[in-house]
Amino acid sequence: MVTRHRTVLVTLAIVASLGAATLAQRRNFYGWDESVKNIPYDGRFTFVRIRYTPAPGGNWAGGRPSWVHGYPLAEQNLMRIMKEITLLDLHQDDIDVRTLDDPELGRYPFAYIIEVGWWTATDLEVAGLRAYLQKGGFLFVDDFKPENWRGVPGGGWKPFEDMIKRVLPEAKIFDLGPSDKIFNSFFEIKALDNFPQAYNYGQPVFRGIYEDNDPRKRLMMIINYNTDVSQFWEWSGRGFRPFDDTNEAYKLAVDYIMYAMTH
């Protein structure tokens, strides 16, 4: 079964993502556009990206804020993969963007945040994320660069760790491995030590936060440090990354979503 899914992913990495690229061009934006509105909640799975105010240095990619990198093409490509290989009823091209203090966030079981080395939050946003996680929400933390990456001020682990201490003061952050359930919720990912790396800045690190700091309980947050999984989704139709690496990045994301939907 896993082999068949892998073959499907190879095809979709080329074909489906090109459809998403065409859609993005037709809507005439690449990145955040205030005219883009969230769709009304209807019970179907909707990919939610978290918007925040970046710390100084967080607008380094063409002047765009750090939270927006890859939006919406990365998510649209991923949703095409999800639609083809799972039975999840989902919105394929409509990607929600919400803040952590948005009361509507609690309707959605899965949320995605990117470039957290430049993540800032108000007290209301901190409280919103705490409530979201404690009520059953799942947060995927991605595109997490080392400090002063390519000479850009900021980034690194400490700003994120400080934020987690505000959100969940008692939380422990665990190192994760292939035996953890999240890496076997749809695809069986048997190794992480040689996982495809978008930056070539050392080994990617996979960490997580469990409910009540108990690995036997629900994983509330997955943290991809020193890697950028979504870049593989974003570029999957452009030929910038190898197909095999792109497939691994898709498999990882599918596992994350399926875990969130079943835990």
C-alpha positions as CSV (number, residue, x, y, z in Angstrom):
1,M,0.0,0.0,0.0
2,V,2.8,2.4,0.9
3,T,4.5,1.7,-2.4
4,R,1.4,2.5,-4.4
5,H,0.9,5.7,-2.4
6,R,4.5,6.7,-3.2
7,T,3.9,6.2,-6.9
8,V,0.8,8.4,-6.7
9,L,2.8,11.1,-5.0
10,V,5.5,11.1,-7.7
11,T,2.8,11.9,-10.3
12,L,1.0,14.5,-8.2
13,A,4.2,16.3,-7.3
14,I,4.5,17.2,-11.0
15,V,0.9,17.5,-12.2
16,A,-1.3,18.6,-9.4
17,S,1.0,21.3,-8.2
18,L,1.0,22.9,-11.6
19,G,-2.7,23.3,-11.3
20,A,-2.3,25.2,-8.0
21,A,0.3,27.4,-9.6
22,T,-2.1,28.4,-12.3
23,L,-4.8,29.1,-9.7
24,A,-2.4,31.4,-7.8
25,Q,-1.5,33.3,-10.9
26,R,-5.2,33.7,-11.9
27,R,-6.0,35.2,-8.5
28,N,-3.0,37.6,-9.1
29,F,-1.2,37.2,-5.8
30,Y,1.6,35.2,-4.3
31,G,1.7,35.9,-0.6
32,W,-0.8,37.6,1.6
33,D,-3.5,39.8,0.1
34,E,-5.9,41.6,2.4
35,S,-8.7,41.1,-0.2
36,V,-8.5,37.3,0.3
37,K,-11.3,36.2,2.7
38,N,-11.6,33.0,4.7
39,I,-14.4,30.7,3.6
40,P,-17.3,30.1,6.0
41,Y,-16.9,27.0,8.2
42,D,-18.9,24.0,6.8
43,G,-17.4,21.0,8.6
44,R,-15.0,20.1,5.8
45,F,-11.2,20.0,6.5
46,T,-9.7,23.4,5.9
47,F,-6.0,24.1,6.0
48,V,-5.4,27.0,8.5
49,R,-2.3,29.1,8.4
50,I,-1.5,31.2,11.5
51,R,-0.8,34.9,10.9
52,Y,1.3,36.9,13.4
53,T,3.3,40.1,13.6
54,P,6.9,39.3,12.8
55,A,9.8,40.4,15.1
56,P,12.4,42.7,13.6
57,G,14.2,41.0,10.7
58,G,11.1,38.9,9.9
59,N,10.4,40.6,6.6
60,W,13.5,39.4,4.8
61,A,11.9,37.5,1.8
62,G,11.0,40.1,-0.7
63,G,9.5,42.3,2.0
64,R,6.9,39.7,2.9
65,P,6.2,38.9,6.5
66,S,7.8,35.7,7.8
67,W,4.4,33.9,8.5
68,V,3.4,34.1,4.8
69,H,6.2,32.3,3.1
70,G,4.9,29.8,0.5
71,Y,1.2,30.8,0.9
72,P,-1.0,29.7,-0.7
73,L,0.8,27.5,-3.2
74,A,2.4,25.1,-0.6
75,E,-1.0,24.3,1.1
76,Q,-2.9,24.0,-2.2
77,N,-0.4,21.4,-3.5
78,L,-0.6,19.5,-0.3
79,M,-4.4,19.5,-0.3
80,R,-4.3,18.0,-3.8
81,I,-2.2,15.2,-2.4
82,M,-4.6,14.7,0.5
83,K,-7.6,14.6,-1.8
84,E,-6.0,12.0,-4.1
85,I,-4.7,9.5,-1.5
86,T,-7.1,9.9,1.5
87,L,-10.8,9.9,2.0
88,L,-10.7,13.2,3.9
89,D,-13.4,15.6,2.9
90,L,-11.6,18.8,2.4
91,H,-11.3,22.2,0.7
92,Q,-8.6,21.9,-1.9
93,D,-7.8,25.5,-2.9
94,D,-9.3,27.7,-0.2
95,I,-6.7,28.2,2.5
96,D,-7.8,30.0,5.7
97,V,-5.5,32.5,7.4
98,R,-6.3,33.2,11.1
99,T,-4.7,34.8,14.1
100,L,-4.4,32.9,17.4
101,D,-6.9,35.1,19.2
102,D,-9.5,34.4,16.5
103,P,-12.5,32.7,18.3
104,E,-13.2,30.8,15.0
105,L,-9.8,29.0,15.3
106,G,-11.3,26.4,17.7
107,R,-13.5,25.0,14.9
108,Y,-10.4,23.7,13.1
109,P,-8.4,20.7,14.4
110,F,-5.2,21.5,12.6
111,A,-3.2,24.7,12.3
112,Y,0.1,25.5,10.7
113,I,2.7,28.2,11.6
114,I,5.9,29.0,9.9
115,E,9.2,30.8,10.5
116,V,8.7,30.9,14.3
117,G,12.1,32.3,14.9
118,W,10.4,35.7,14.2
119,W,7.1,34.8,15.8
120,T,5.6,37.4,18.3
121,A,2.3,37.2,20.1
122,T,0.1,39.4,22.2
123,D,-1.2,38.1,25.5
124,L,-4.6,37.4,23.9
125,E,-2.9,35.4,21.2
126,V,-0.9,33.4,23.8
127,A,-4.1,32.7,25.6
128,G,-5.8,31.7,22.4
129,L,-3.2,29.2,21.5
130,R,-3.2,27.7,25.0
131,A,-6.9,27.2,24.8
132,Y,-6.7,25.8,21.3
133,L,-4.1,23.2,22.2
134,Q,-5.8,22.2,25.5
135,K,-9.2,21.7,23.8
136,G,-7.8,19.3,21.2
137,G,-6.2,21.4,18.5
138,F,-2.9,20.4,16.8
139,L,-0.2,22.9,15.8
140,F,2.4,22.1,13.1
141,V,5.5,24.3,13.4
142,D,7.6,24.4,10.2
143,D,10.3,26.3,8.3
144,F,12.3,26.8,11.4
145,K,15.7,28.2,10.7
146,P,18.9,28.4,12.8
147,E,19.8,31.8,14.3
148,N,21.2,34.4,11.9
149,W,20.5,32.1,8.9
150,R,22.3,33.6,5.9
151,G,23.1,36.7,7.9
152,V,19.4,37.5,8.5
153,P,18.9,39.0,12.1
154,G,16.8,36.9,14.4
155,G,15.5,33.3,14.0
156,G,16.8,30.4,16.0
157,W,15.4,28.2,18.7
158,K,15.3,30.6,21.7
159,P,12.5,32.9,20.5
160,F,10.3,29.9,19.9
161,E,11.2,28.3,23.3
162,D,10.5,31.6,25.1
163,M,7.1,31.7,23.3
164,I,6.2,28.2,24.4
165,K,7.1,29.1,28.0
166,R,4.4,31.8,27.7
167,V,1.8,29.5,26.2
168,L,2.4,26.4,28.2
169,P,4.8,27.2,31.1
170,E,5.1,23.6,32.3
171,A,5.5,22.0,28.9
172,K,8.4,19.8,28.1
173,I,9.7,19.5,24.5
174,F,10.5,16.0,23.5
175,D,12.8,14.8,20.8
176,L,10.8,12.5,18.5
177,G,11.8,9.5,16.4
178,P,10.4,7.1,13.8
179,S,8.7,4.9,16.5
180,D,6.4,7.8,17.6
181,K,2.8,7.3,16.4
182,I,2.7,10.5,14.3
183,F,5.2,9.1,11.9
184,N,3.1,6.0,11.3
185,S,-0.5,7.4,11.1
186,F,-0.8,6.9,7.4
187,F,2.6,6.3,5.8
188,E,5.3,4.3,7.7
189,I,8.3,6.7,8.0
190,K,11.1,4.4,9.2
191,A,13.9,6.8,9.4
192,L,14.4,10.5,10.1
193,D,18.2,10.8,10.4
194,N,18.6,11.3,6.7
195,F,15.4,13.2,6.0
196,P,15.5,15.6,3.0
197,Q,16.9,19.0,4.1
198,A,16.0,22.2,2.4
199,Y,18.8,24.3,4.0
200,N,21.9,22.1,4.2
201,Y,22.5,23.6,7.7
202,G,22.9,20.4,9.6
203,Q,20.6,17.7,10.6
204,P,16.8,18.4,10.7
205,V,15.4,17.9,14.2
206,F,11.8,16.7,15.0
207,R,10.4,17.6,18.4
208,G,7.0,17.7,20.0
209,I,4.8,18.6,23.0
210,Y,2.5,16.1,24.6
211,E,-0.6,16.6,26.6
212,D,0.4,16.6,30.3
213,N,4.0,16.0,29.2
214,D,3.1,12.3,28.8
215,P,4.3,10.6,25.6
216,R,1.5,8.1,26.1
217,K,-1.1,10.8,25.5
218,R,-1.9,13.1,22.6
219,L,0.8,15.0,20.8
220,M,-0.4,18.6,20.7
221,M,2.4,20.1,18.6
222,I,5.0,18.9,16.1
223,I,8.1,21.0,15.7
224,N,10.3,20.7,12.6
225,Y,13.5,22.5,13.5
226,N,16.3,23.3,11.0
227,T,14.2,22.3,8.0
228,D,11.5,23.5,5.7
229,V,9.1,20.8,4.8
230,S,6.6,23.1,3.1
231,Q,9.2,24.4,0.6
232,F,9.1,20.9,-1.0
233,W,5.3,21.2,-1.4
234,E,5.6,24.8,-2.7
235,W,8.2,23.9,-5.3
236,S,7.0,20.5,-6.3
237,G,5.8,21.6,-9.7
238,R,8.9,23.7,-10.5
239,G,11.6,21.2,-10.7
240,F,13.7,22.9,-8.0
241,R,13.8,19.8,-5.6
242,P,14.3,16.1,-6.3
243,F,11.1,14.0,-6.7
244,D,12.2,11.5,-4.0
245,D,12.8,14.3,-1.5
246,T,9.5,16.0,-2.3
247,N,7.6,12.7,-1.8
248,E,9.2,12.3,1.6
249,A,8.0,15.9,2.6
250,Y,4.5,15.1,1.4
251,K,4.4,11.8,3.3
252,L,5.4,13.6,6.5
253,A,2.7,16.2,6.1
254,V,0.0,13.6,5.3
255,D,1.0,11.8,8.5
256,Y,0.7,15.0,10.5
257,I,-2.7,15.8,9.2
258,M,-4.0,12.2,9.7
259,Y,-2.7,12.1,13.2
260,A,-4.4,15.4,14.0
261,M,-7.7,14.2,12.6
262,T,-7.6,10.9,14.6
263,H,-6.2,12.1,17.9
